[in-house]
Amino acid sequence: MKYLLLPAMVLVAALLVGASPQAAPGTVALVFTTGPAWDTSKSPNAQAQFGSHSANLRRLREAGVIVAGGRFGAYGLILVRAPSIDSAQAMLLPDSSIVVGTFKVEVTRWSTIYEGTITR
């Protein structure tokens, strides 16, 4: 069931997000879930290397790489501009929360199926 839920949630996110002028070919989805090191007794900010995770996302946002991001259910979704899956994965190297297992991330090509806009 879990393996069917993730693709369905990504599809729902695609329907909700649509295609902003920024979501062009070369967009990659970073789908975050909690990893084996996530401690349910701690708040998100108290998790191992959470500061590194936040700092990396802030760096990507300031660099203009992030198209959109948000949470849905137990998942976090960040859309980034990247010419390849490899280059998107390289963007994650400074995020030590992935290395220590606080988060897991799936990196996949994003394909917009409906045009629209993203507003906060």
C-alpha positions as CSV (number, residue, x, y, z in Angstrom):
1,M,0.0,0.0,0.0
2,K,2.8,2.4,0.9
3,Y,4.4,1.9,-2.5
4,L,1.1,2.7,-4.2
5,L,0.5,5.8,-2.0
6,L,3.7,7.7,-3.0
7,P,3.1,7.7,-6.8
8,A,-0.5,8.6,-6.2
9,M,0.5,11.5,-3.9
10,V,3.1,12.7,-6.4
11,L,0.3,12.7,-9.1
12,V,-2.0,14.7,-6.8
13,A,0.8,17.1,-6.2
14,A,1.3,17.4,-10.0
15,L,-2.4,18.2,-10.4
16,L,-2.3,20.8,-7.6
17,V,1.0,22.4,-8.6
18,G,0.5,22.5,-12.4
19,A,2.9,24.3,-14.6
20,S,4.1,27.7,-13.4
21,P,6.3,29.6,-15.9
22,Q,9.2,28.2,-13.9
23,A,8.2,24.5,-14.1
24,A,9.7,23.8,-17.5
25,P,11.6,20.8,-18.9
26,G,14.6,20.3,-16.6
27,T,12.5,20.2,-13.4
28,V,13.2,17.4,-10.9
29,A,11.1,16.3,-7.9
30,L,12.8,15.7,-4.6
31,V,10.4,13.6,-2.4
32,F,11.5,13.5,1.2
33,T,10.3,11.0,3.9
34,T,11.5,10.4,7.4
35,G,14.4,8.0,7.5
36,P,15.5,5.3,9.9
37,A,17.2,7.8,12.2
38,W,14.1,9.9,12.7
39,D,13.4,10.1,16.4
40,T,9.6,10.2,17.0
41,S,10.2,11.5,20.6
42,K,11.8,14.7,19.2
43,S,10.3,17.7,17.3
44,P,11.4,18.2,13.7
45,N,13.8,21.0,14.7
46,A,15.5,18.7,17.2
47,Q,16.2,15.9,14.7
48,A,19.8,15.0,13.9
49,Q,21.2,17.4,11.3
50,F,17.9,19.2,10.7
51,G,19.8,22.5,10.7
52,S,21.8,21.1,7.7
53,H,18.6,20.2,5.9
54,S,17.1,23.7,6.4
55,A,20.4,25.4,5.5
56,N,20.6,23.4,2.2
57,L,17.0,24.2,1.3
58,R,17.6,27.9,2.1
59,R,20.8,27.9,-0.1
60,L,18.9,26.3,-3.0
61,R,16.0,28.9,-2.6
62,E,18.5,31.8,-2.6
63,A,20.2,30.4,-5.7
64,G,16.8,30.4,-7.5
65,V,16.9,26.7,-8.0
66,I,13.7,25.8,-6.1
67,V,10.5,26.1,-8.3
68,A,8.1,25.1,-5.4
69,G,8.0,23.1,-2.3
70,G,5.7,21.9,0.4
71,R,4.4,19.1,2.5
72,F,1.7,16.6,1.7
73,G,0.8,13.9,4.2
74,A,4.1,12.3,5.5
75,Y,6.0,13.6,2.5
76,G,7.9,16.7,1.6
77,L,8.1,17.7,-2.1
78,I,10.7,20.1,-3.5
79,L,10.7,20.9,-7.2
80,V,14.1,22.1,-8.5
81,R,15.5,23.3,-11.8
82,A,18.1,20.8,-12.8
83,P,19.5,19.6,-16.2
84,S,19.7,16.0,-15.0
85,I,18.9,13.6,-12.1
86,D,22.6,13.5,-11.3
87,S,22.8,17.3,-11.0
88,A,19.7,17.3,-8.7
89,Q,21.3,14.6,-6.5
90,A,24.4,16.7,-6.3
91,M,22.3,19.5,-4.9
92,L,21.6,17.2,-1.9
93,L,25.2,16.5,-1.0
94,P,25.5,19.4,1.5
95,D,22.4,18.0,3.4
96,S,23.9,15.8,6.0
97,S,20.4,14.9,7.4
98,I,20.2,12.5,4.4
99,V,23.6,11.0,5.2
100,V,22.8,10.3,8.8
101,G,19.3,8.9,7.9
102,T,17.1,11.6,9.4
103,F,15.5,11.9,5.9
104,K,15.3,9.7,2.8
105,V,14.9,11.3,-0.6
106,E,13.7,10.0,-3.9
107,V,14.9,12.0,-6.9
108,T,12.9,11.7,-10.1
109,R,12.2,13.7,-13.2
110,W,9.1,16.0,-12.9
111,S,6.5,16.0,-15.7
112,T,3.8,18.6,-15.6
113,I,0.5,17.4,-16.8
114,Y,-1.7,20.5,-16.2
115,E,-0.8,24.1,-16.5
116,G,-1.6,26.5,-13.7
117,T,0.1,28.6,-11.1
118,I,1.5,28.2,-7.6
119,T,0.5,30.7,-5.0
120,R,1.1,30.7,-1.3
